[in-house]
Amino acid sequence: MADIVVLGAGVAGHTAALHLRRLVGQEHNVTVVTPNSHYNWIPSNIWVGVGKMPHKKVVFPLAPIYKRKKINYVQAKAFAIHPQGDSASDRGFVEVERTSSANRGELARIPFDYLVNATGPRLNFAATEGLGPDGFTVSVCTADHAVEAAKRLAEAMDAMRAGKKQTIVIGTGHGTCTCQGAAFEYLFNVEHEIREAGLRDMARIIYLTNEHQLGDFGVGGMTFKQNGFETTSELWTSSLFRERGVEPIVAAAVQRVEEGKIFYETIDGEKHELEFDFSMLIPPFSGQPFNAYDREGNDITSEIFAPSGFMKVDADYSPKPFEEWRAEDWPETYEVPGYPNMFAAGIAFAPPHQISKPGKSPNGTVIAPAPPRTGMPSGMIGKAVAVTIANRIKDPKAAAQKSSMAHMGAACVASAGTGLRKGTAAAMTMYPVVKDYETYETGRDMKQTTGQIGLYGHWVKLMLHYLFIYKAKALPGWQLIPE
């Protein structure tokens, strides 16, 4: 009998757990450890954040699903990994602190034969003074955050109705943020709601981002053919900004936020101040605060985790200039070196480098979008890791399932305003996610890299919401819905 422990119940962890339960026999244990009691379909938080979707439509309780699927569920926060066990046992184990109301604060050990770290990001609001719900800006990173964002947006719109012009600032709250797509989505949903309310002339709307150009999205932008012409995501995205009257500020690193004022630096080293009435800024991500220990109790955290807190896997982490990185340097199996029974999936794995070209101001401020690893890539990696573990239970020498982002396509549908007849969305596909200049002149296959904006994209976005909620609830046929 094998004990398989999955840390985290987001897209990567939940997907891995469901596939593991499907692939391994009932004689093997699958255990999910997460501090959360509910699953949150995060892409739809955007609609919650503008008041167009209720909180209850983007979350559901985990316990009933895991009970039905015969997956052990431990509501707890993991804080230490002992991959070699200790003097009492040769089996690896995880130390956890329980978070349920019944036994909050209780410590426990959970042994494992296989471990999947899919803990996702720590929302590092503290990296920027004054950032986030405990500071002076709102967030849509969680469903609860999105509810508060919708409330604050409604207040700003009420002020507009009363004749007071408002400055709306949406974007990234640090020079190393990822998830620019979420900021882009929220920006245009807010603009849509203000316009539909007849208040557009009362709002100055600004996009403040660490992207060095519009349409970068942390993936170095895209080149594709549209109506027979070759174009770029920068030109494509810029046209939407002009059409909607949104002011972009690019290559910017927010340094601190005070009440009603954002202080930021641009790539040229200039310092700026920007007054605002309402602001949603995405925080930078870091790994969850884990420690790791060997059998004798020596700290081996730096061996297993990068300084960012993300877990090291089968990637090339050697330092070298951005221009020398290759697609092959990205991980393929997400196996932790030296530990063939440990894996990191989704945001939890440490990327070897940026996909977008990094930058640094004359003052030494790093302005470099971090690589996105959410959504579709997270699900595909979670499934690949599950397949690897299932195969190794049958044959310990089985090769790992490969799922490199350098050989993986991805689709993204970014809402730009909700509504069955008036809604719109930017629908994008790319292959591969990580640019490969040795194979493709533009870094990606232009036949499989596309971008369009229109009403149909909104319909697709809405359809995906219901499909992936259905899949996450593990309802009949869930495994037929692609990651």
N, C-alpha and C positions, 0 to 999 in steps of 0.2 A: 504493500500500500504506500502511495506517495502522498505527501502533504504539500499542496501548492498554495502559496500565499500571494495574494494580489494586494498591493498597497495602493489605495485610491479607487474611486468609483466614478471617475469622469469618463470622457469618451474612450480613452485608451484602456483604462482599468476595467470599466464595465464591459466593454467589448471583449477584452481578453478573458474575463471571468465567464461570460456567457459561452464563448467558443470553447473554453476549457471544459466546462461542464458538458458540452455537447460531444467533445472529442475523446475525453477520458472516461473510463468506466466508473460506475458508482462505487467501486471498491476504493477509489482514490478520492481524497478530500480536496475540495476547492474552497478556500476561505478568502473573503474580501474584508480588508481592514480599512475603514475610512472614518474620519471624525464626523462626517455628514450623515444625517438621517434621510436626506432627500437627494434625488438626482435632479440636476438642472440642465435643460437643453439650452446652453449658453447663447447660441446664435440668435435665438428669439428674444433674448433680454433687450435687444434693441427696440423691439415693439413695446415691451413693457415700459421701457424708459421714456416713451412719448405718450403713454396712456392708451395705446391701441390694443393691448393684449393684457388680460389679467394675470397676476402672479401665478394663479393656480394652473394656468395652461402651459407653464414652462417648467413646472416641478412636479414630482410625484414621489411617494415614499419608497425606499429601497427594500425594506424588510419583507413586504409581501411577495415581491418578485423573487428574492433570494430564497425565501421559504418554499415557494412553488417550484423553483428550479433545483432545490436541494444544494444550495450553495451556503456555506457557513458565513454568517455576517457578524462582524465584530465592530461595533461603533467605538472607535478609538483612534488616537493619534499616535503613529509610530515615531519614535525619536532616536532609536539606536538599532544598528544591524550588527550581528555577530555571525558572519558568513562561515566561520570555521567551528562554531560552537564554543564551548569552554571546558574547563576541567571536569565538569560533571557529565558532559555529553559531546559527542563528535558531530551532532547535527547542528546546522545553523539555526539561529532563532532571531526574532525581532522583539525588541522591548517596546511596549505600548502603554499609553495612558488612556484609560477609558473616558469617553466624553458623554455618554448617555446620562440622563437625569438620575437613573436608578443607581449607578455606581461611578459617578463622575470622580475623577482623580485617582481611581484605583489603578495600580500598576500590574502588568502581566507580561509573561513571555509566551510568544507564539512560535513553535518550532516549524521549520520548513525543510523540504527537500528541494523545492524550486521556489524562487522568489521573483516576482515581477514588481518593479518599482514604477508605478504609474500615478504618482502623487500630484502631478501637475505643478502649477506655479505657486509660489508665495507672492501675493500682491504686495510689492515692496513700496508702498506709499511713503514709507519713512525715508526713502532715498532722496526725496525732494521735500524740503520743508514746506509745510502748509498744504500739501497735496492730499486729496481724498476726502471721504465722508467725515473723517475726524478733523479735517482742515477746512478749506474754503472752496473745494470743488466737489462735484459729484462723480459717480462712477456707474457703469452698467456691467461691471465684471461679475456680479452676482445678481440673482433675482431680487434680493432685498435691496441692494444698491439701486437697481433699476426702478423700483417702486419709489424710492426717495427722489431719484432723478426726475421722474415724471411729476412728482409733487412740486419740486422746485421750478421745473419748466412751466407748469401751469401758473405759478405765481408770477413768473416773468411775463407770461402772456397776458395775465390780468393787469400788470403794470402798463403794458402796451395799450391795452384797451382803455386805460385811464389817461392815455396821452403821454406816457413817459417812454421815450425811446430807450431800447435795451441793446447792449453789446453782448453778443453770444460768442464764446470762444470754445471750440471743440478741437481735440487733437491728442497729442502725446505729452506726458508730463515729465519727461526726462530724455536725455540725449541718447540713451541706449534702449528705448522702448521697442517692443514688437506690437503686433495686433493693430497695425495701422488700418487694416480693413474694417475693424470694429468701429474705430473713430470715424472713418469715412462713411460707414453706414449710418451711424448715429447723427452725424452732421447733416446728411441729406434728408433723413427722416424728420429732424427738427425743422429744417428749412421748409420741408413740405407741409408740416403741420402749421407753421406760422403763416405760410402763403395761403393755405386752405382757409385759415381763420380770417383772412383779409387784413393781416397785420404786417405784411412783408415790408412796407415802407417804414415801419416803426422799429425794424431790427437791423443792426449791423452784424453780419455773421462772418466769423473769421475761423479759418482752419490753421492751426498751429502745429507743425509736425517736424519730427527729426528726419524725415525723408529728404534726400537732397534734391529731389524733383517730384512733382506730382505723378501719381501712377506707379511709384516705386513699390509700395506695399511690402517692403522688406524683402522682396525677391529680385531686386535689381531691375524692376520694370519688365515689360513684355514688348516684343515686336510681333505684329501679326498682319494678315491681309484682311482688308475690309472693303467690300464693293470693288474688288479687283486692284486696290491700291495697297501698298505697304505703309503701315502706320505704326505708331508706338502708343503704349498706354499713357505716356506723358501727354501727347497731343489729344488723345481720346478723352482723358480725364480733365484736362484743362478746358476743353470745350464745355463740359458739364459745369465747371466752376463759373465760367463766363455766363453761361445760360441762366444759372440760378443766382448770379450776383454774389457769390461767395468769395471773400478775400483770402488768398493763401499766403502763409508765411512758412517757408521751407527752410531746411537745414538749421533748425533751431533746437536749442537745449534749454528747457525750463530749469531755472536754478532755485527759485523759491516762489511761493505764493503767499500773498497777504490778502486780507479781506478786500475784495474788489480790485486787486492788482496782481498781475503776473510779471515776474522778472525773468528775462530769458537772454541767452547769448546766441548769436548767429555764427555761422562757420567762418566769417571774416574776423571774428573776435570782438565785434561790436556788442555792447550791452544795451538792452532795451527794456522799457516798461510798457505794459498794456493793461489798461483799465477794462474791467468786465462787470457785467451784472449777473451772468449765468455762465458757468463753465463746466464742461465734462472733459477731463484729461485722463487718458489711459496711464496707469502706473507702469514702471518697469517690472519685469518678472525676475525672480531668483528661485533657486531650488528650495525645497523644504529643509528646515534645520535638522539634519541628521548627523549623527556621529557613527563611526564604524570602528570595531575592535577585533583584534585577532584572538586566537585561542588563549593566549596568556594575558589578555586584557590590555594590550598595547594599542594605542590610538592609531588607526590606519585610515582615518577619514580622507586625508589628502591622496591616498592611493586609489580610493574608490570614487571620490567626488572631486569635481573641478572647484576652483575658488568660488564660482558662482553658486555652488550648492547643487548643481545638476550632476547626474551620475555619468561617469566615464564608461564608454562602451567601445566597440571595435572601430574607432575612428582614428585618424592621424591627428594627434594633438601637438605635434612638434611645431615650434614657432617658426614662421616664415612669412614673407610679404604676401599680401592678399593676391597679388598677381601670379604667384607661384602655386596657389592652391588649385587642385584638380577635383573634378566630380568624384573620382575614385577615392578621395580622402574621406568622404562621408561614410558613416556606418552602414553596414548591410544587414547584420544579424541582431544588433542591439544587445549582444552578450557582453557582460563585464569581463575584461581581460583577467585571466587566471581563475575565473569562477564560471564554469560552463553551466551552472544551475541558477545563475542570476542574470536578470535582464532589466533594461529600462525602456519604457515605452512612452510615446507622446512627448509632451513638454519635459518630462523628467530626465531625458537623456541630454547630455552636454553636446551641443553642436561644435564642430571643430573650428568654424569660422563663419563670418557673415556671408550672406548671399549677395547683399547689396554692398557696393564698395564703401568701406568705412571712411570717415573723415575726422579731422581734429583741428580745432581752432588754433590761432596763434597763442592763445592762453593755455593750450594743452587740454581743453575740454573735448572729450570724445563725443562725436555726433555720428552715431553708427546704428542704424536699425538692426535689431537682433532678428535672426531667422524665425519665421513663423513655423510652428509645428503642431498647430491645432486642427480641429475638424477632421477632414478626410484623411490627411496623413496620419493623425493619431489613431484613427480607427483601423487603418490598414496595418500600421505597425503593431497595434494590440493583437490583431488577428494573427499576424505572422509569428509573433512570440508564442501565442497559444498553440499554433501548429507545431512549432519547434519543441515545446515542452511535451506535447502529446506524443510526438515521434520519439523523443528521448526516453520517455517512460517505457516504451516498447523496446527501444534499442539505445542504450546510453551513448553509443558512438554515432548516432544518426546526425547527419549534417543539419545545420540550422537553416530554417526558411529565410530567404533573403527578401528584404523590402527596403532597398535604399531609396532615399529621396532623390538621388541622382538618376534613378531609373524608374521613377514613379510620377504618374500624372496626377493632377489635382484639378478639381472644379470648385469655383467659388461663386456664389450668387449674393451680391451685396445690395440689400434693399436701399432704395433711394426715395421711398415714400410708399405708404401702404394704401390699399384700396383696390377692389376687384376691377374697377373701371378706370381709376385715375392713378393707381399705383404704378411704380416702375422700379426696375432693378438693373444693376450692372452684372451681367453674366460673363464670367471669365473661365477659360480653361487654359492649362499650361502643361507642357511636357518637354523635359522633366521639370520638377520643382527646383532642383539645384541646377544652375546653368552648367552646360557642358560644351565649352568652346572647342574641344578637340573633335567633337562629333558634328556640332551644328554651328554655322557661321554666326548666328545671332545668340548662340547659347541654348536655344530651344528649337524644337521641330515646329516650323511655322504652319504645318498642316494640322497640328494638334494644339496650337496656341491661338486662342480666339478671344474676342471681346465684343460684346454688344450691349446696348442699353435699350430697354423697352418694357412695355406692359407684360409681355410674356415672361420676362425674368421674374416679375413679382409673383406671377402664378406658380412658377417653378419653386420660388422661395417658400411660398405658402404650402405647396405640396410636400416639399422636403421637410418642413416643420412636422407635419402629421405623420409622414413616413418614418422619420427617425424617432419620434416619440413612440410610435408603434413598435419599432425595432427595439428601442431601449427597454420597453416593457416586456420584451420577450414573448410577444403574443404569437399565435400560430403562424408559421412560415417566416418568422423574423429573420432567420439566417439567409433567406433568399434576397433580402434587401442589401445591396452592396454597401460596403463601408464608405 
